[in-house]
Amino acid sequence: MIITGAGFVIGLAEALIYYNMGKQKDGKFSYKIPPTKELVQTAGIVIVTSLATAMLTNGIEKMLKNKTVPVTTLAIA
């Protein structure tokens, strides 16, 4: 839950920065929150990717607990 929450907060902050970078005019950066519909869509995408990251991390941790994998194998994969 902590990984998902942290991923969501960081991901949403990153998405808002990219949104504002795309909206800048004359090379001047300003910070604005997108309209509600866009904000909800962005938050939804970030939630999905945060959950996917958490599930992937959890799956890898379980796999590694069940098998002894040499460090060199992880570096090659």
Sequence and secondary structure as in RCSB ss.txt:
>XXXX:A:sequence
MIITGAGFVIGLAEALIYYNMGKQKDGKFSYKIPPTKELVQTAGIVIVTSLATAMLTNGIEKMLKNKTVPVTTLA
IA
>XXXX:A:secstr
 HHHHHHHHHHHHHHHHHHHHHH BTTB       HHHHHHHHHHHHHHHHHHHHHHHHHHHHHHHS   HHHHH
H 
